[in-house]
Amino acid sequence: MCWAMRSYGRSGGKIDLIPFEKKSVNHWKGTRMEYKVPIQEKYALTVDEMAAYTNIGQKKLHWVINEYKDADFLLRIGNKTLFKRTAFTQFLDKAECL
């Protein structure tokens, strides 16, 4: 079991330690560390993770990616598109329908 620091707020808020799993994974390029971070703690989520988090289907989330290409809740890294978790949930709070 490993521990990571988590802070609340930007101006010296509460800081506590949270547990996470760290395991060694054998990869064809050698051994690398793999971390399991809970979805609630992640900054950006994949389509699969966002579908599980919001209970919105993957097809609808891909439609959102294509429809809102320049939205502030999308993060593009190479060919991968991620959802910024808090920004997308705020967008969902304001949206009446998708």
CYANA upper distance limits for C-alpha pairs under 8 A (distance plus 0.5 A):
  1 MET  CA     19 PRO  CA      7.08
  1 MET  CA     20 PHE  CA      6.79
  1 MET  CA     21 GLU  CA      6.00
  1 MET  CA     22 LYS  CA      7.33
  2 CYS  CA     19 PRO  CA      6.22
  2 CYS  CA     20 PHE  CA      5.99
  2 CYS  CA     21 GLU  CA      6.55
  2 CYS  CA     22 LYS  CA      7.01
  3 TRP  CA     17 LEU  CA      6.48
  3 TRP  CA     18 ILE  CA      5.99
  3 TRP  CA     19 PRO  CA      5.08
  3 TRP  CA     20 PHE  CA      6.51
  4 ALA  CA     17 LEU  CA      5.94
  4 ALA  CA     18 ILE  CA      5.91
  4 ALA  CA     19 PRO  CA      6.96
  4 ALA  CA     20 PHE  CA      7.75
  5 MET  CA     15 ILE  CA      7.21
  5 MET  CA     16 ASP  CA      6.28
  5 MET  CA     17 LEU  CA      5.12
  5 MET  CA     18 ILE  CA      6.89
  6 ARG  CA     15 ILE  CA      6.06
  6 ARG  CA     16 ASP  CA      5.99
  6 ARG  CA     17 LEU  CA      6.53
  6 ARG  CA     18 ILE  CA      7.37
  7 SER  CA     13 GLY  CA      6.95
  7 SER  CA     14 LYS  CA      6.18
  7 SER  CA     15 ILE  CA      4.76
  7 SER  CA     16 ASP  CA      7.06
  8 TYR  CA     12 GLY  CA      8.42
  8 TYR  CA     13 GLY  CA      5.58
  8 TYR  CA     14 LYS  CA      5.77
  8 TYR  CA     15 ILE  CA      6.88
  9 GLY  CA     13 GLY  CA      5.59
  9 GLY  CA     14 LYS  CA      8.00
 20 PHE  CA     35 TYR  CA      7.75
 20 PHE  CA     36 LYS  CA      6.66
 20 PHE  CA     37 VAL  CA      6.62
 20 PHE  CA     38 PRO  CA      8.48
 21 GLU  CA     35 TYR  CA      6.44
 21 GLU  CA     36 LYS  CA      5.91
 21 GLU  CA     37 VAL  CA      8.05
 22 LYS  CA     33 MET  CA      7.23
 22 LYS  CA     34 GLU  CA      6.37
 22 LYS  CA     35 TYR  CA      5.33
 22 LYS  CA     36 LYS  CA      7.15
 23 LYS  CA     33 MET  CA      6.36
 23 LYS  CA     34 GLU  CA      6.05
 23 LYS  CA     35 TYR  CA      7.28
 24 SER  CA     31 THR  CA      7.04
 24 SER  CA     32 ARG  CA      6.42
 24 SER  CA     33 MET  CA      5.27
 24 SER  CA     34 GLU  CA      6.73
 25 VAL  CA     31 THR  CA      6.19
 25 VAL  CA     32 ARG  CA      6.05
 25 VAL  CA     33 MET  CA      6.56
 25 VAL  CA     34 GLU  CA      7.01
 26 ASN  CA     30 GLY  CA      6.63
 26 ASN  CA     31 THR  CA      5.15
 26 ASN  CA     32 ARG  CA      7.16
 27 HIS  CA     31 THR  CA      6.02
 27 HIS  CA     32 ARG  CA      7.33
 37 VAL  CA     41 GLU  CA      7.12
 37 VAL  CA     42 LYS  CA      7.34
 38 PRO  CA     42 LYS  CA      7.25
 39 ILE  CA     45 LEU  CA      8.09
 39 ILE  CA     49 GLU  CA      7.79
 39 ILE  CA     53 TYR  CA      7.97
 42 LYS  CA     85 ARG  CA      7.97
 43 TYR  CA     84 LYS  CA      6.48
 43 TYR  CA     85 ARG  CA      6.41
 43 TYR  CA     86 THR  CA      8.12
 44 ALA  CA     75 LEU  CA      8.16
 44 ALA  CA     82 LEU  CA      6.29
 44 ALA  CA     83 PHE  CA      5.76
 44 ALA  CA     84 LYS  CA      4.86
 44 ALA  CA     85 ARG  CA      5.92
 45 LEU  CA     49 GLU  CA      6.10
 45 LEU  CA     50 MET  CA      6.22
 45 LEU  CA     82 LEU  CA      5.88
 45 LEU  CA     83 PHE  CA      5.64
 45 LEU  CA     84 LYS  CA      6.98
 45 LEU  CA     85 ARG  CA      6.84
 46 THR  CA     50 MET  CA      6.51
 46 THR  CA     81 THR  CA      7.59
 46 THR  CA     82 LEU  CA      5.43
 46 THR  CA     83 PHE  CA      6.86
 47 VAL  CA     51 ALA  CA      6.51
 47 VAL  CA     58 GLN  CA      6.84
 47 VAL  CA     61 LEU  CA      7.16
 47 VAL  CA     62 HIS  CA      8.04
 47 VAL  CA     81 THR  CA      8.48
 47 VAL  CA     82 LEU  CA      7.37
 47 VAL  CA     83 PHE  CA      7.86
 48 ASP  CA     52 ALA  CA      6.90
 48 ASP  CA     58 GLN  CA      7.18
 49 GLU  CA     53 TYR  CA      6.55
 50 MET  CA     54 THR  CA      6.40
 50 MET  CA     55 ASN  CA      8.29
 50 MET  CA     56 ILE  CA      8.17
 50 MET  CA     83 PHE  CA      7.74
 50 MET  CA     85 ARG  CA      8.28
 51 ALA  CA     55 ASN  CA      5.76
 51 ALA  CA     56 ILE  CA      5.49
 51 ALA  CA     57 GLY  CA      6.08
 51 ALA  CA     58 GLN  CA      6.32
 51 ALA  CA     61 LEU  CA      7.88
 52 ALA  CA     56 ILE  CA      7.89
 56 ILE  CA     60 LYS  CA      7.28
 56 ILE  CA     61 LEU  CA      7.48
 57 GLY  CA     61 LEU  CA      6.88
 58 GLN  CA     62 HIS  CA      6.66
 59 LYS  CA     63 TRP  CA      6.70
 60 LYS  CA     64 VAL  CA      6.73
 61 LEU  CA     65 ILE  CA      6.80
 62 HIS  CA     66 ASN  CA      6.84
 63 TRP  CA     67 GLU  CA      6.46
 64 VAL  CA     68 TYR  CA      6.25
 64 VAL  CA     98 LEU  CA      8.45
 65 ILE  CA     69 LYS  CA      6.24
 65 ILE  CA     74 LEU  CA      8.04
 65 ILE  CA     81 THR  CA      8.44
 69 LYS  CA     74 LEU  CA      8.18
 70 ASP  CA     74 LEU  CA      7.93
 72 ASP  CA     87 ALA  CA      7.82
 73 PHE  CA     83 PHE  CA      6.30
 73 PHE  CA     84 LYS  CA      5.54
 73 PHE  CA     85 ARG  CA      8.10
 73 PHE  CA     87 ALA  CA      5.52
 73 PHE  CA     88 PHE  CA      5.68
 73 PHE  CA     91 PHE  CA      8.34
 74 LEU  CA     81 THR  CA      7.22
 74 LEU  CA     82 LEU  CA      6.34
 74 LEU  CA     83 PHE  CA      5.35
 74 LEU  CA     84 LYS  CA      6.48
 74 LEU  CA     88 PHE  CA      8.49
 75 LEU  CA     81 THR  CA      6.23
 75 LEU  CA     82 LEU  CA      5.49
 75 LEU  CA     83 PHE  CA      6.54
 75 LEU  CA     84 LYS  CA      7.11
 76 ARG  CA     80 LYS  CA      6.32
 76 ARG  CA     81 THR  CA      5.00
 76 ARG  CA     82 LEU  CA      6.69
 77 ILE  CA     81 THR  CA      6.81
 77 ILE  CA     82 LEU  CA      8.27
 83 PHE  CA     88 PHE  CA      7.10
 84 LYS  CA     88 PHE  CA      6.43
 85 ARG  CA     89 THR  CA      6.74
 86 THR  CA     90 GLN  CA      6.71
 87 ALA  CA     91 PHE  CA      6.73
 88 PHE  CA     92 LEU  CA      6.67
 89 THR  CA     93 ASP  CA      6.68
 90 GLN  CA     94 LYS  CA      6.99
 91 PHE  CA     95 ALA  CA      6.62
 92 LEU  CA     96 GLU  CA      8.36
